[in-house]
Amino acid sequence: MHIRIASGKILDIRKDENLLQAFKRQGVYLVASCGGKGICGKCRIRISKGEFHTASRGKLHSHEIESGVVLACQTFPESDISVDIPKESQLVVGDVCEISRTNDLLETFRSSGKTLSPLVKWVPLEITPPTIDDNVSDLERLNKSLKAIGLQDMSFSHGFLSTMAAELRDARWNVHLGYIDGPEVVFLAPSAHKAAYGLAVDIGTTTIVMYLVNLADSSLVDVGSTYNSQIRYGDDVITRMMYAAETGGLNELQDTVVTDMNNLLTPMIERHAIERGDIESVVISGNTTMTHLFWGLNPGYIREEPYTPTLNFFPLWKANAAGLHVGKQVPIYTVPCVASYVGGDVVAGVLASHMHKKSGITLFMDIGTNGEIVIGNNEWLVTAACSAGPCFEGSGIRHGMRATEGAVESITIDPRTFAPSLGIIGNSTPIGICGSGMIDAITEMFLTGVIDQKGKFIRGITTTRIRDGFEGPEFLISSNEGRDIVLTEVDMENILRAKAAMYAGVSLLVKKVGLTLNDIDRICIAGGFGNYLNIEKAIVLGMLPDVPREKFRFLGNTAIAGAYFCLLSQEMREEAEEIAGKMTNVELSVSRRFMDEYVSALFLPHTDMRQFPTVKTLLKNKRYG
């Protein structure tokens, strides 16, 4: 049987394979934040011709079903079929928001004064060819040339030795040799050494981001991003730990994340005509659980008291052992973790924020699925993780999506007509709403009297924007070409829980170190919100503390930024090790006070309005902006 896509592409489908599986196997990727369980309802497609059966039509309106819309993960063809994949269901690989930030990132590195020093160092060698009178082994001959330039006691892997003889002769004994600290020789290349590239990867619980970097000049060549397909085994790290404990579960989770990385890499190198062998180093950052799963290590003891990982500082690894489709001997550097739920993504974030270099007190907040917080300066660093959930990255929200083209990223609502004005990434047709848009929407609805402090719709308001949907009351944000984008009460409950976890974590951690919010000089906000985060509205929401606005800095995805820095610089890698070693972790999961803080923060903006004086004044005057 075959699938004909409206674009003209024809795919095959195997027996007992659903459409989502068939698409993914052949390089057609759909949004499926639930991992293909039929829960998120985001892999909508329309079948225009052919026979099929579907296991579930959950999340679909009756008019969608009548027009042939199905969930790809729940649909099994019974004949050749023709399908149309709407834009909102297509997984965007290139991340518009990340690309727009990379010029700043590049300038930050170049202005840092750090030497460009990737993982692999290259030296030219002219080796005397063997003769009948001088027929010592190739390795002895190579070592002699290395000693002549001061490189002694080098090690050589079996993988290197297996191809060394042929490579030396193919290059006529005039080669470039690549080695890594250890020291270990990993590459031989002809004297006309080609351009070299590296990968920086942020393995997030919900999203994976990859940078393809030119190591010769530190420039960014391309960016890829996708949902982490481990979501099919659970939205959070706890459920994935539990799955890893099942027979074969750990291998499945590792294979899944490596497959995602390979799927991101392939279209990037094809676009730029780069060979896999041109990639010579990889740096990954991720929370402790994601890092363990990438390494194929059991993360189960992280969730059991006393919450200990297998390791925090990782040795260099080889790409062929990890399963990455690049050169076999390519080294992988893992940004070190700190403890339990605080991993290399936070270390990378601190590195990118430079808070470890400043004498003033900085509060660092990474607003993502895990919700990590760091407070400190150049003398001390204290950190904690508070599970915020994946909603700000689009998962668990009816029309939620990552901050990519077509995402609603900003909203204002007219207080008289309740009509929204939208800011859309890429100035294109809206197809969903990202984290910053969610924050704006709830705040605007609260300030215009559409919802109350609990995030519930206020009855009696005359507007067609508020209506009863099949999941309960909802607010219509956009309607375009029959595609409605809404925010439901269920969505708002999830968002309020996420923001409450973040604020409770901040409140408790600040008290733990004997400070108040007024003692903080700078607040750095990290997270995949795109190019836009309205600090004022995030304060009204009750996610950020009500302090002078000039203290806030929005940094974007610092996990990938820190990985990028580590890819380029030995000094940065050493700083990352230092940061991880000096950071003190606070376990919020065993704190009763954290739950008290959390419950108090489940309202807009908080039950204790004394903590939000400017919001209190704003509500009193019924004026915003």
N, C-alpha and C positions, 0 to 999 in steps of 0.2 A: 504494500500500500504506500501511497505517496501523499505528501502535503504540498499543496501549491499556495505560496504566500502571494499576496496582492502585488508585492514588489517584483514578482517574477521568479523568485527563487523556489526551487523544488527540493523537498527533503523526503527522505524515506522514514518509515516508522516501523518499529519491530512489534512483534506480538506481545501483548500485555504491557506495552509501554504507553504512558500517557503523553499528551502533547508537550507538556513542559519538559519532560525528560528527553523527548525526541528533539525539541528545539535546542536544548542545552548541549546535547551530544554533538550537534552539527553547527555549533557556533552562533546560534540565535538566542539571545539572552533576554528574558523577561523579568520584570520586577516581581519578586516573590519573597517578601520579607519574612514570611512564616516558614520558608524552606520547602514549600510545596505541600503543606498540610491541608490546604483549603480553608484556612482561618482568616488570612489577611484580605482575601478577595481582590488582590491587585494584579493578578495575571490574566486579566480579562482579554479575550479575543472574540472575534465574530466569525462564525462559520457560515459561509454563503452557499456552500454546495457540499453534498455528501452525507453519508450516514454515520452516526456516532451514538455512543451512550455516555452519560455523565454520572459520576458517583454522588455529586452534591451540587446544588445550585445556591448554596448559602451565600449571603452577601450580595445577591443579584436582585434588582428590582424586577417586577413583573414585565414592564415594558422592555427591559433589556433581554429577558428570556425570550419574549415574543420576536425580537429582532435577530435572534440567533447568537446572542452573547453567552459565552460559557467561561468557566475557569479552566485554563489550560492544564492545571495540575490535577483536575478531577475528570478530564474528558479523554475518552478512548475511541479512536476512529474505528468504524466497521467497513469502510470503503475509502477510496481516494476522496480527499476533501480539499476545499478551497477556503482559505482563511484570510482575514484582515487583522493586522496587529495595530491597534491604536497607539498613538504616540505616548500616551500616559502609561502604557504597559511595557514599553520598550526600556530596557535597562541601559542608561546612558553610561558609556565607559569613560569618555573624556569628561573631567570635572571642570566646568567653566569657572567655578569659584576658586578652586585651587590654582588653576593656571593664571588667573588674574592676580594672585598674590605672589607669584614666583619671582617677579622682578624685584620686589622689595626684599624677598628672602635672599636672592643672589647678592644684592647690594649689602645686606646685613653681613653676609659672610665675607665679602670682599673688604668691607670697612672694619672688620674685626681684627685685622692684622695677623690672622692665623695663616700659617703656611699650608698651601695645598699639598696634602700628604695622604693620598688614599691608602687603602689596606695593602695593595700590591705595589711594591717598589720595583723599578726596572733599571737594569744596567746593561750596557752594550759589552759584548765579548767577542774577541777575535781569537778563536781557538786553533792551535796548530793541528792540522789534520794528521792522522796516523800514517806511518810508513812501515815497510817491512823491518826497518831497523828501530822503529819507535812505535811499537804496537801495544802500549799499555791500554788498559780498558778505557772506554769512553768516559766513565764516571771519574776515574783518576785524572783524565785529561781535563774534564770540566772543573774538578776541584782545584787543580793547579792554576787554572785561569782565575778562579774566584779568589784564591789566596793572594794572587798577585795584585788584586785591588782591595785587599783587606777584609774579605768575607771568608771567615773560617768556620769550621764545625757546622756546616749547613746540613740539614736533613732532607731526605728525598723519599717521597711516598712511592708505593708500588705503582700507583696510577701514573706518576710522572716517569718512573723508570721504564714502564712498559712501552712508552712512545719516544723516549729520549733519543735512542740510536737513529731512528728514521728521521726525526726532526733535525738533528744535527747535520745529517748528510743532505737532507733536502735544502737546508739553508747554507750549504757549503761551508759549514763551521763558522759562519759569521752571523751571530744571533743576538737577540735581546733576551735577557733572562729576567723573569719576574719572581720575586720572593716576598714572603710575609714575615713579620716578626715572629720569632719562635726559636731559631729562624728556620723556615722551610721553603725550599724551592717549589714553585707550583706551575710555572709556565716557561716554555721556550717559544720564541717567535722569530721569524726572519728579521734581518737587520732593518728592513723597511717596515717597522712596527706600525700597524694601523691604529686608528682612533680607538680609544678604550672607553667603555661605558660602565656605569654602576647602577644598582637599584637601591632605592630607599623605600622601605615598606612599613606602613603603620597597620598592624593587625588589630583592628578594633573588634569588640564583641559584636557589634552590629555592622560595621563598615570596614572594608579594607581599602587602603589608598596606596598607590604605587607611583613613585617618581622614577623616570628614566633620565639619568644624568650623564652629561659628557664630562668625563674625569679630567680631560685636558684643560678645560677652562672653567669648570664648575657650573656651566650653564645647564638649565633644565630643558630637556628635549621633548618630553611628553609626560602626561599625567593620566593615570587610570584609577577608577574607583568602582567599587561594587559592593553589594551586600555580602556579608560573610555567610556563606551557605551553611555554616554550622547552625544557623538559626533553626534549621529543620529539626535539630535535636534539642532545642530550647532557646528561649530569648535571652537568658542570663547565664552567668558563669556557673551558678549552683546546679542548674539542670544539666549543663554540659559535663560538669564533674561527675554527676550521678550516672550519666550515660557512658562516660569513659570507664566507669567501674564495671559495666556489663561486658560480657564476652565479646571481644572484637570491637568494642566501642571506641577504645582509644585509637586504634588504627584507622577506623572510619573518620574520626574527627581530624586526625592528622592529614589523612588523604584529602579530606574536603577542603581544608584551608590551603594546602599546597596546590590543589587543582584550581582553586580560585585565583591564586597568584599566577599560575601558568596561563590561565585564561585571560588575565589582565595583560600579561606580557606579550602574548602572541600578536594581537592587533597593533600594539605600539611599535614593535620592531618591524612589522610588515609595512606600516605607514612610512617608516623612515629608512627602509632598506638596510637595516642593521642585522648582521648575522649574530646568532646566539653566542658564537665563540668570541664576539667582540665585547661581551659583558664579562667583566673580570672581578667584580666584587659586589656583595650584597650586604645591606644593613637592615635589620628588622627591629622594630620596637612594638611593644604590646603590654597589656597588663599581665600579671603573673600567670594567670590561668591560660590566656591565649598563647603566651610564650611557651609554657609547658606543653600545650597541645601541639604547637608547631614542632617542637622537639620530640614529640612522641613520649613525653614523660607523664606519669600519673599525677594529676593535680589534686587527687582526692583528699590528701592530708591537709590541704590549705583550708578546707571547710570544717576540719575537726580540731577542737582545742588540743594543743595551743596554736593551731593555725600556721603550720610550717610548710614552706615549699621544699621541693627537692634541692634546688639551688637557686641562688640569686645572681651569681656571677658565672657567665657561661663561657666555655672555651670556644675557639674558632671551630666552625663546622664546615663541611664541604657540601657543595650544591648537589652532587650526585647522591650523597647519603640522604639529603633532605627530600630529594625528588624534584628539585627545580630544574626546568628545562633550559639550562645554560651549560657552560663548560664544566666538565666533571670536577676539575680541581679548584673551581671558583670558591673562595672563602666567604663564609657568612659570619658577620659580626652581630652579636645580639646585645642590644642596649641593656645594661644590668637592671635587675629588679631590686626592690627594697624589702618587701615582706608581704605575706598573705595576699591582700587585694591591691597592693600598690606596686605597680610594675615599671617596666622600662618606658612605657608611654609617659608616665609622670616624670621620670628622670629626664627624658628627652624634652618634656615641657619646661622643666626648671632650667635646663641648659639653654633652651631657646629664649626664655624670658629674661635671662641674666640675673635673676633674683639672688643667686648665690654669690654674685659679685658686688652687691649693693649693701651699704651700711644700714639704710632705712628698712623698716619692716614692710615686706611684701606679702600679700595674700594672693595665692594662685588658685584658680578654680577651673578645673577641666570638666565642663558640663557635657557629659556623655552618659553612656549606659551605666558605667560604674560610679561616676561622680566623685572624682578625686580632688582633694584639697591639700594645699601645702601652705604653711606660714613660716616666715623666718627671714634671715638675711645672710650676710657673708660669714657669720659666726655659727649659726645654728639653723636647722630646718626640721620642722615637725609636720607630719602628714597623716591623713586618714582617708578612707574610702567610704562612701555612703551610696548604696545602690540606688541610683536615680531611675534606672530603667531605660529602654531604648526609644522612648517616644519622641525625643527631640531629634532623632535621626530617622523618624518616619515610621518606625515599627509600632504597631498597636494603635495607630491613629487611622481612622477610616480613609481619609485621603492624604495621609502623611507621606512624605517622601524626603529623600536627601536634598541638600542644597545644590541642585543641578538645574540646568536650563528648564524653564517652564514652572519652576516652583514659586509660589507666592511667598515672598520674603518680607513684605511690609504691608500693613493694613491701617487705614484710618476709617472710622465710621461716622457718618453725619449724624449728629445728635437729634435731628428732627426727622429725617427720612429713614435713618438706619441703613442707608446705602453705603456699601464699602468702596473705598478707593484702594486699588491694589498696586503694589510694586512687584514686578515679576522678573526673576533672573533671566537675562538674555532678552528682555522686552518682548517675549513671545507669548503665545496663547497659554493661559494657566492650565496646568494639568494636575496640580496637587499643592500641598502646603508644607513648607519646611519649618525647622525649629523656630527661627526668628519670626516667621509669619504666625505660628501658633501663639507665641508670646504676645505679639501685637493684637491678634484677634481677641483673645480672652481679656486682655487689658482694656481694649476699646469697648467691648461689650459690657464690662464692669463699669467703666466710667460713663457710658451713655445710658446706664440703667437697664440693660438687656438681661444681665444676670446678677445674682446676689453674691455675697461673700463666700458662699459654699460652691459657687460655680453652677448654680441652678437657674434656669430661665424664670424670669419674673412674669407671671401670668397677667393678662389684661393689656399688654402692649399691642397696639394696632400696627402690624406690619406683616407683610407676606414673607418676610425673611425668616421668621420663626415658624416652623411647621413640624408636624409629626411625621417622622420617618419610620422605617421598619425596625430601627434600633432605638426608637424613642425620639424625644424632642431634638431638633437640630436647627442650626443657623445656616442659611444659604449665603455662602461667601461669593460664589461665582457660578454663572450658568452660561455655557458657551457651546453651541453646536450640539445641544442635547446632553452635554456633559456637565453635571452639577458637582460643585465642590462644596462640601458642608463640614461643619464642626459640630459634633454631637455632644450631649451631656456626658456620655461614656468617655469620649475623647478628653473632655475637660477634666474629668475625674483622674484620668491617667496623667495628664499634664500637672495637675495640682499635687499629685503624689510625688512626681519627679521633682518639682520645684521645692516642695516641703523637705525632701531628703537633702537637697543641696543646702538650703538655708539652715536646717537643723545641724548639719555637719559643720558649717562655718561657725555658727553660734557656739556650739559646744567646744570646737577646737580652739577658738579664740579665748574662751574661758579657761580651758585646760592649761594654756601657757601663761595665764595670769595677766592677759591684756584685755582691752576693750576695743571695739570697732574704731573708736576715735584714735587709737594708737597706731593704726595702719596707715602707712604713707602711700601705698600703691596697691591697687587691686587689678590683677591680670586675669582676663577671662579667655579661656581657650575652649574650643569646641567647633564642630562642623556646621556652623550656622550660615556659611556663605560669606558674602561681603557686608552683611548688614546685621547689626544687633542694636536695637534701641535700648540703651542703658536705662533711660527714664521709665520705659514701660516694663522692663525687667524688674525694676524696683517696685513699681506699682503692683506687679504680679506677686511680689514677695519672694523672689528668687535671689535677688541681690540685696545687700544691706543698704539702708538709707543713709548714705554718707555723702560728703561733697563729691559732685560728679567729676571734677577734674582728677580725682584719684583713679578713675577707671581707665584701663587699657584693654582693647579687644585685640587678641593675637591670632585668632583663627586656629587652625589645626597645628598645635605645637608638637604633637607626637611625631608627625611626619617631618616637621621642620627640624626637630632635634636629630632625627634619623638622617636627614640630609646633611646636617653639619658633621655628624659622625662618619658619614660616608667619605667626606672630603678631607678630614683633618685628624691626624694623630693626637694633636693637642686637645681637640674636642672629645675624642674618645677617652682620653685620660681624665678630662674634667667630668665626664659622665660617670666614670668609675668613682671619682672622688665624691660626687654628689650622692650617689647611691650608698656609699659607705658612711656618710655623716648624717643621713636622714633618720629621724626617730619616728616610728609608726605608732599610732594610737588605734586600738581595736574598738571601733564604735559598736560592733555587733554584740559586745558584752556589756554595753553601757545602758543602764536604765534611764539615765538622764537624756540619752539620745532619743529614746522613744517619746519622752515627755516633750522634748523640743520639736520632734517631728509632728506630733498630734497638734501642737499649738500652731504649727506652720501650714496646716491643711486648709487655710482660709485665705481670702484675698484682702489685704496682703498677709495678715497675721491676726491671731486673737488679741495680741498685745499691741495696740496701735501706738503705744509710746515708743516702740522700736522703729516706727515709720512716721515720724513727725511731719515730713513734707507731704506724704500721701494723705495723712489725716487732714492737713490744711487744704489740699487739693480737693478732697471729697467734700469738705465743708463748703468750699466756694463753688463746687460743681463746675470747675473750670480746668481744662487740660491743654497743654501745649504752650 
